[in-house]
Structures are given as structure tokens and as C-alpha cells.
Amino acid sequence: MTAPNHSRHWALDFTKLLFSPKMLVMVLTGFSSGLPLLLTGSTLKFWMREEGLDLSTIGVFGLVGLPYTLKFVWAPLMDHLIPPFLGRRRGWMMMTQITLMVAIASVAFTNPVTDLSVLVILCLLITFFSASQDIVLDAYRRESLQDEELGIGSSLFIYGYRMGMLVAGALAFFLADQDSISWQMVYVIMGSFMLIGIFTTWFAPEPSIETPPPSSFQEAVVGPFVEFFSRPQALLVLVFILLYKIGDSMGSEMISPLMVDLGVSKTEYATIVKLFGMVALIGGGLIGGLFVYRLGISRSLWIFGILQMISTAGFSVLALVGANTVVLTAVIAFETISSGLGQTAYVAFMASMTNKRFTATQYALLTSLMGVPRVIAGSTTGFLAEWFGWEVFYLLCTAIAIPGLLLISRIGKMEANAGKEGQSEKFKGE
């Protein structure tokens, strides 16, 4: 009789946590975080390809995402300086969200062909403000959640994140395919969606932490790195973060140009992504949180990493058979689900590795590495696709993911100290 009681209590605790106000904040701030990414990524690249820009230019344009890989440089400022309104975390959240809204809407005054240099500057501003928002949102999430809440909290943040990407992707494509709506107008509409994050920040509570923040700018800059690199196998953690999603990230960079080359319409692509993206968001987010909650981070990383590889290989099949609706639907749906699941465990892993005294800087360091494959390796994807063709390109992306998977067994056994006793137990599962 004890097992059913234990199971019932666990289910009640999970349900209560799932529908708590703090988890609603996780979903809505996740939306605010996910919205800007595609607006300088695949959505913009679709527009650029439609305007006739070549694949090499489109691929190199991915370098506008460099701020995502460098955000640890200015993260100490956001750990140390406290804005004069709304508090240490919410003040920064509000400022980055307002500037993002303005920068995204400003793209409406450009054209990818005639105003490419201006578009580059605006996209750099968007990625800088977006990276800055991510710094403070990651810190807010880590400081608002208990250790045992990180799995479900991360999954719901990713749920919101994917919903933001869905709006910036599927909805943007659908709107742009209407005769009465131009791509410029689409970016005005997308900018207005940042109001969701702004209102959430206004009403959300400021997190309280048990340890004091850095007392000086020097401590804010030096302390996070000294504390992190004093841990055993700290470099192994960084290498793992760099490699785990590299294949998935590189493959995702060229999905929109592939759709154009296959002759898929914006409406067809948007409908498939919207329909099955919502299924993935509703089911995949909860499944990801449950896996991490019950199996632990290490086992979840294994399972989700393998699914990511399979989904990447699916695009080789799609490129081979062409714009077959059934294959297209299956590949897009599976990629959306597996990528979201992998991101859930990935984000939970990084959150658990931070010391709450230096949350913003340490999390920024880890997520900066997460962005390297998308920006640096992603900038080569246009050349690789032109050289090898779509089928071989996606098989190459699949193979590149293997080294990251092989490191999971070592990550799961490591004796890491993230500033609190018993940290390594999170990576062993139950």
C-alpha cells in the first residue's frame, strides 16, 4: 500500500507545483526569451532567401548572433549593479524587454537587399538585448526555484520559449503570406508581442536569495570564474555544453533555406509548424519535465540526445524525397519535439551548475558556450550545404552530435561542487 500512496503524493505535489504562480511566470518569461531568436534567425533567413540573397551570405549573416556567445563579458554588471526601479533582477528584465520591443519593430524600416548594412546593425542590437534579457531571466529562474523544482521549472520555461519561437516562426510566416501584410509589418507585430514579457515582469515577484550578491565590481567579475573553475572537471562541463547540441543547432540553421529550395510555401510550412509545434509544446514540455524530475538529468540527456540525432537525420530523408507533405510533417513534428526535450534537460543541467551568489555570470558563461555552435559553427552551414548538398549536409550534422553524447557518462559520474553540498546527486538519477 505504500507504493500507491507514494505515487499519489508525488502526483499531487507535481500537479500543485505545475499550476503554481511561479511556474506561470516561468512560462511567460520563457515566451519573452524565445521570441527574438528566430527574428534574426530562420524567419529572417526565409525573407532574405525570398529576396534572392545567396546561401553563403545568409549563412554568414548568422554571425549577428555573436552576442549570445559573449554575454558572460557584461553579465557581471547585471550581477553587481541594481537598477533604481523594480529590483536587482526585475529592473534589468524590464529594461531589456522594452529595448527589444523597439529594436524588433525597427526592422520594419529596412529591406534585406537595399539596406543590408542597416539590417545587420539592427539585428546586432536585437541579439545584444536578447542576450542581456537571457542573462537576467536565467538568473531570475535559478534564484526563484528550489533545486528540486529546476526540472519542471526549466521544462515550463522551454515550453514558453518554444511558444515564443512558434509565434516568431509559424505565425510570422502565416502573416507574411497574406497579400495585405508585408514582412515589414510582420516585424512591427512581432515587436508588440514583447509586451507579454513586460507585463509579466511588472507583476512578478522579485526573488530573494540566501547569499549576498557580490559586494564589489571586482568580486562580481573575478568571483564567478574563480568559484567555477575551482571545481573538479570544470573544463569537462564546458566541453560537454559546447558539444551536446552542436549537430541539432547546425541543422536548424538551414531549415528555412531548405524549405525554400524544396518549394514549400510559407503557409504550408507555418501550418505544419503551428499544428505540430503546439502538440510538441503541450506534450513535449511536460514529458521533458517529468523525465528530468523522475530519471535525473544524466539519463534524460542520454535519451533526448539520441532523439535529437534521429530528428536531424530525418531532414536528409526529406531532402531526398522532396516536399512530400507526409514526410515533411513527420520530420518537422519530430524535430520540434526532440529539440525541445533536449533543451529541457540541457537547461536544467546548466541551472544546477550555478552558484546562487554569482547566478547571472556563471549561467551566462555556460549559455554563451551553448550559443557557440549556433553562431560560429552555424555560420559555416551555408557553405557546407552548397558544397555537399542537403542530404549529406544533414547526415554530417547527425554525426557531429556523437562526441557530446559520449561525454554524458562522464558528466553523470563527476563529483562537481556547484557551491552547495550534494550537488553531484542531481546527475545520477533516482
Secondary structure, 3 states (H helix, E strand, C coil): CHHHHHHHHHHHHHHHHHCCHHHHHHHHHHHHHHHHHHHCCHHHHHHHHHCCCCHHHHHHHHHHHHHHHHCCCCHHHHHHCCCCCCCCCHHHHHHHHHHHHHHHHHHHHCCCCCCHHHHHHHHHHHHHHHHHHHHHHHHHHHHHCCHHHHHHHHHHHHHHHHHHHHHHHHHHHHHHCCCCCCHHHHHHHHHHCCHHHHHHHHHCCCCCCCCCCCCCHHHHHHHHHHHHHCCCCHHHHHHHHHHCCHHHHHHHHCHHHHHHHHCCCHHHHHHHHHHHHHHHHHHHHHHHHHHHHHHCHHHHHHHHHHHHHHHHHHHHHHHHHCCCHHHHHHHHHHHHHHHHHHHHHHHHHHHHCCCHHHHHHHHHHHHHHHHHHHHHHHHHHHHHHHHHHHHHHHHHHHHHCHHHHHCHHHHHHCCCCCCCCCHHHHHCCC
